[in-house]
Amino acid sequence: MGKIAIKFKKTGLVILFFIGILITTLSIYGIGANKLTSEIPKIKKLGFVVSPTTTPFLFSEMTIPAMRSRGYDSKLNELSKYSENSSYTSYLTSYGSDGFKINGLLTIPKGNKPANGYPAVVFVHGYIAPTIYKTTERYGDYVNYLARNGFVVFKIDLRGHGDSEGDASGAYYSADYVVDTLNAYSALQNFDVVNPKTIGLWGHSMSGNVVFRAFTVKPEIPAVVIWAGSGYSYTDLQEYRISDNSYRPPLQNTQRARKRQLLRDAHGDFNSNSEFWKQVVPTNYVNDLKGAIQLNHAINDNVVSIEYSRNLEKILGTTNIFHELNEYPSGGHNITGPYFVTAMQNTVNFYKKYL
């Protein structure tokens, strides 16, 4: 009987020992898991994408595959009337993008709405110093021309510009502006005035890069128009450069400057042989495109060389998608003067054909 009692006592001690180990292990794991969970937002801010199915790496969110894998779902917020004339009404509004409130000017034609809704254009501005940018300034003639021809126009203020929330991260080395553009596209798709199947993109200068990347992320977009755009193959940025006297580089202590340095530290400057940069460059994905694209460029553009558009036109020539390049003898970077109306009418005709 004594031996049996001793045996049970030893067995109980062994069981208690293993229970203690199990509790300790679970406690440590719980603390570790909570710590890991709390650190994920911090990691994401540095450029990581945390995915249960892929190995995360610095700045993977910049790549076309990563942008294709994420969602874009947004809606317009309250409309506040800004101006009105006999042809259209313009409203100040906003939408959500990555948790930020992005502002914009929404212009809606007057008259009988088409049965399926108006065709629409997400209109993305070129480089304007973020600190002086204002929603209701610049591009008025462009918006006017499109709206008078029956298009809803949503001219968005990219994040960090004017009163839009977030940081102005720049076009070529960040996904932010592409995400803002595609969330604006989604917001129009969810707006009952617009036909969700007939929405195009328009981009100028640096936003030629933005809307072209958005096009490769969402290849089913039916029509994209670019004026004086730059930065498609990224080798073109090295070859042709940009001569914009209005450009103000970010100060060294800004988040944009720090993030750009992190990008250099992780992947170096652009290298066409780099596996990372290959996934960033939109021209590597042109064979996926299903919509049509129009390029407009003045020969005498002294800010963004017309060679950017000519080079992209050659690349597009290797695909089956419809594309065209319209060159203008004069007009400069904004295609002003006598060729402005010609370029705008080319834009309208293109949208009417492909939207």
N, C-alpha and C positions, 0 to 999 in steps of 0.2 A: 504493500500500500504506500509506504514511504517512497519507494522507487518511482511508483506511478505519479505521486504528487510532484516529485522533483522533475520528472520528465515533462509534465504539463507546465510546470513553472518555467523550465527552459524554453519550451515551445512558445509560451506566451511572450517571453522576453524577445525571442527572435521575431515574432509577429509584430510586436511593438516597435522593434528596431527598424523593420522594413517600412512600417507605416510612417515612422518619423522621417525616413529618407524620402518617401513619396511626397509627404507634405512639404518638406524643404525644397524639393525639386520643383513642385508646382508653384510654390511661392516665388522662387527665383525666376522661373519662366514667366509668371504673371507680371512681375516687375519689369523684366526684360521686354516683354511684348508691349506693355504700356509705354515704356520708354521709346521703343521703336516706332510705335504709332505716333507718339508726340513729335518725333523727329522728322517724319515724312514731309509735312508741310515745309519745314526748313530746307530740306533737300530739294524739293520741287522749285523753291525760289532760286536756287543756285543753278537751275537748268537741267535737273534730273527729271526723268519720267519714270514713275514707279509702276511697273506692270507685272501682273502675276504670270504672264505668259512669255515675256521677253526679258532679256538681261538688260537692266537699265544702264545708260551711259550718259555722260555729260552732254547736254544740249541735243539729245535725241529728239526733243520736241520740234526742232527746226526742220527735221527731215520730212520729205514728202510722204513716206510710208506712215510715219507717226501722225502727221496731220490727217491722213486718210482714215486712220484707225479711231480717231476721237469723234465726239458728237458735236453738232452745231444745232442748237435749239433756242430760239429767242423770239420775243414778241415786242411790238412797239408799245411804249408807254403812252401816257395821255398826250393828246395833240393840243397845242396852243396856237391859235391863229396868229400868224406874223404879218402877212400881207395878202392882198387880193387884187386881181384885175379882171378884165372881161374874159380872159382865157384860162386862168388857173388860180388856185389858192395855195399859199405856202404856210406850213405849220412848223413850229419848233417841237421837237419830240426827242425821245431817247430810246435805247434798248440795252439789254444786258449782254456783256461779253466777258467771259472769264471772271464773273463776279463784279465787273466794273460797269458803271453807267456811261455809255457812249452816246454823245449827243449828235444831232443831225437836223438838217432842214429837209422836210418832206414836201414836195410840190405835186399837187394833184390837178389834172386838167378838169375843166368844167365841161358840161354837156352830158349827154346820155352815156352812162357807163356801158361798155361792151358786155354782152351776156355772161361771158366767163371772167370778166374783170379786165382791167387795163394791163397792157404790157408795161414793164417797169425796168428801171436801170439803177443799180447800186453805183453811185458816182463817188470815186475815191480821189481825193486831192493829191497834188504833188507836194514837194518839199516847201513848207512854209515854217519859219522858226516857230516852234510850239508856243513860246511865250507871247507872240504877237498874233497868233492865229485867232480868228473870230468866225463863228458859225455863219454869220450873214454877210461876210465879205468874200470877195474873189469868186470867180466862175459864174457870176450872175448871167452873163450872156449865153453861156453854154446851157445852163439849166433852163433859161427862157426858151431857147430854140427847141430843146427836146420836149418840154412841156407843151408848147404850142403845137407840136406835132403829135400829141396824143399819148405821151409817155409819162407815167409817174416817175419822179426822180427823187431818190433818197441820197442826198449829198451828206456823207457821214464825216464826223470829226474824229479822226483816228485817236486812239487813247493817248492821253498826255497833251493833246492839243486843245487850246481854249479851255472850256470847262469840263471836257471829258476826263473821267477818272483814269488813273493808271499812269505809267511812265512812258514817255515817248522813246521807244526803244530803237527806232530806226528801221529801215525797210529790209535791207539785204541780209542782215545777220541776226534776224530774230523772226519768230513765227507770229508775233503779236498782231501786226497789222493784217496779216492774212486771216488770222482768226477773227479779227474785228469785221473784216469784209464778209466772211462766210456766215457770221452770225447776223449781219445786216441782211444778207441774202435770205436767211431763214426767217428773220422778222418780217420781210416782205411776203414771203410764202405764206405766213400765218395772218396776213392782213387781208380782210375780205374784199377790199377794193381792187386788189391786184390778182391777176391770173397767175397762180403759182408755177405754171409751166412756161411762162414767157417773161423771164427775168434775165437781164444781161448785166454785164459788168463794164464799167468805163474807168480807165485809169490814166493819169498824166505823170510824166517824168518818173520819179522814183516809184510811183504806184503802177507804172508799167510792170515793174518787177512784182509788185504785190498782187495785182489782178491776174498776172500770168501764172504765178505760183498757186493762187486760189483756183485757177482753171485746171491745173494739173492735179490738184487735190480733189476737185469735184468735176471730173471730165465731162459730165452730162450737161453742164451749163451751156445753153444753146448759142450764145453770142457774146463775144468779148471785143471791145474796142479800146485801143491804146493810142494815145497821142504822145509823141516825143518820149517814148519810154527807154529804159536802160536796165541792164543787169539781168540777162536771161541765161547765158551760158557760164557766167562768172569769169571765164577767160576774157570775155568782152570788157568787163570792168578793168581788168589789168591792161588790156590793149588800148582802149579808147579813153578811159578815165572820164571824169565829169568836171566841168569848169563852172561852178555855181558860186558867184561872189556873195550870195546871200546865205550860204551855208555857215552854220556856227557849230563847230564840233563840241561834244559834251565836255564839261569840266572834268578833271581827273577824279574828283571825289564823288561824282554822281554814280547812281546805280548802273546807268547805261555804260559808263566807262569801265566800271569794275567788272560788269558782266562780259564786256567785249574782251577784256584782258583774260578773264577766265576761259573764254572761248579759244583765244590764242594759245593759252597754256595747255589746254586739253587737246586741240586739234591743229594748231598752227594756223598760219594764213592759208587762204584758198590754195588747194593743190588738186588738180584734176585727177591725180592717181590715188588720192585718199579715199578709202571706203566710206568715211563719214561724208566728205564733201560731195561724193558722187550721189548720195541720197538727198542732198540739199538742192542741187542744181535742177531747175525745172525742165530744162531742155532734154534731160535724160529720160523724161516721161512723156514726150510728145506723141508717141505712138498710141497712148491710151486715150487721147483726146477724141471727143465725139462731136463737140460743137464747132462753130466757125469763129475765125478771128480776123480782125481788120487792124492794120497798122497805118498810122498817119504821121508824117514827119516832114518838116521843112528842111530843104537842102542847106539853108543858111543858119540852122540852129547852132549857136556857138556855146551852148550850155551842155547839151547832150548830142553827141555826134550822130548823124543819120546812119552811120555805119552800124550802130546797135540794131536798128530796124532792118537794115539790109542783111546783116548776118543772121538775124532770127528768121527772116523770110527764106533764106537759103536752107536753114535747118527744117523749117516747116515744109519746104519743097520735097523733102524726103518722105513725107507722110501722105495720107490720103484725105486729110481734113481740108476743108475749104479755108483758104487764107488769101489775103491781098495786102499789098503795100501801096499806099498812095503817097507820092512824093510831091511837094509843093515848092515852086521856085523861090518863094520868100515867105516871111511870116514869123521867123525866129522860133524860139522855144515854145511859145504859146500859140503859134500859127495865127497871128493877128493880121490886120490889114485886109487887103482884097481877097486873100485866100481863106479867111476865116469862114465865110459863108459856104464856100466850096467844100471845105473840110467838114463842116457841120452837116451839110446836106448829104455828103458821102456817109457820114455816121448814121443819120436818120434812115437813109435808104437801106443801109446794111441791117440795122435793127428791124426794120419793117420786113425785110426778106427772111431773116433767120429767127426772129422771136415769134 
